């Protein structure tokens, strides 16, 4: 596996002085150090108070970026923060909202980038490190991927009409498939994805997010999906069979009031 294909993880203490950590992930994006600090704050001050996990927040913001009808922030901020923090009036909430919007800008910019050009820069911000001594690396990968997938699903649920449009197209539906597959431990109940397979799904999700964003961008610019016209049914003639199926003439059945 090449360096360009390696998943992004938080820096270890030995890497704290690495100047590359202060470089933006992509032009206009946050640095690895900023994302690491944001993840630590979010996990300790937001997730512990009922908000999304940081990995789920990444999936949530990714899905928001590609929706045909993205909802305004006031409709989803409470979902990300959790009910307790959303109703609070303290510094944690102010810092959480500020970071979330800043990270949302980073994710939205990331989704717009062409994966063929930017490669690992467009991958989700997965933290594959075990959260304690009892968790294995494989368990950490599964937890992270499932959390990201659940966050994306929560955002998709905010645009039922948009998701229906995606599901109506075989091509668009295929772009969304990796979002769902990342929520599974493996291809079957008995087998888990390997690290290489999970990385492949991460890359597929990045491609899918970009293609869906690109497909719906002109639709978002014009104000959303256009409703399908409803075709008026022709009115039966007086002596035609009633369309209700009764076998009687229209004039003496459902057309009696008219005739």
DAZI-V191743 format. One record per residue. RES is the residue in one letter. PSI is psi as a letter, one per 20 degrees, with the letter a starting at -180 (999 if undefined). Layout:
BEGIN
res=[RES & RES]
psi=[PSI & PSI]
END
This chain:
BEGIN
res=[X & X & X & X & X & X & X & X & X & X & X & X & X & X & X & X & X & X & X & X & X & X & X & X & X & X & X & X & X & X & X & X & X & X & X & X & X & X & X & X & X & X & X & X & X & X & X & X & X & X & X & X & X & X & X & X & X & X & X & X & X & X & X & X & X & X & X & X & X & X & X & X & X & X & X & X & X & X & X & X & X & X & X & X & X & X & X & X & X & X & X & X & X & X & X & X & X & X & X & X & X & X & X & X & X & X & X & X & X & X & X & X & X & X & X & X & X & X & X & X & X & X & X & X & X & X & X & X & X & X & X & X & X & X & X & X & X & X & X & X & X & X & X & X & X & X & X & X & X & X & X & X & X & X & X & X & X & X & X & X & X & X & X & X & X & X & X & X & X & X & X & X & X & X & X & X & X & X & X & X & X & X & X & X & X & X & X & X & X & X & X & X & X & X & X & X & X & X & X & X & X & X & X & X & X & X & X & X & X & X & X & X & X & X & X & X & X & X & X & X & X & X & X & X & X & X & X & X & X & X & X & X & X & X & X & X & X & X & X & X & X & X & X & X & X & X & X & X & X & X & X & X & X & X & X & X & X & X & X]
psi=[p & r & h & i & i & p & q & p & r & q & q & r & h & i & j & h & j & o & h & h & i & i & q & q & h & r & p & i & r & q & r & h & g & g & h & g & h & g & g & g & g & g & h & h & i & g & h & i & j & j & r & q & q & g & h & h & g & g & h & g & h & g & h & h & h & i & q & h & m & p & q & q & h & i & i & i & g & h & h & g & h & q & h & g & h & h & i & r & m & r & h & g & g & g & h & g & g & g & g & g & h & g & h & h & g & g & g & h & g & g & h & i & q & o & h & h & g & i & d & i & h & j & q & q & m & p & o & j & p & q & i & r & i & i & p & r & h & g & h & g & g & g & g & g & g & h & g & g & g & h & g & g & h & h & g & h & i & i & m & g & g & g & h & h & g & g & h & i & p & h & g & h & h & h & h & i & g & h & h & g & h & i & i & q & h & a & h & r & h & i & q & q & q & r & h & g & g & h & h & h & h & g & h & h & h & g & g & g & g & g & h & g & g & h & g & i & g & h & g & h & h & j & j & a & q & p & q & p & q & p & p & p & p & q & p & q & r & g & j & q & q & p & i & i & j & h & i & r & q & h & h & j & d & i & j & g & h & h & 999]
END
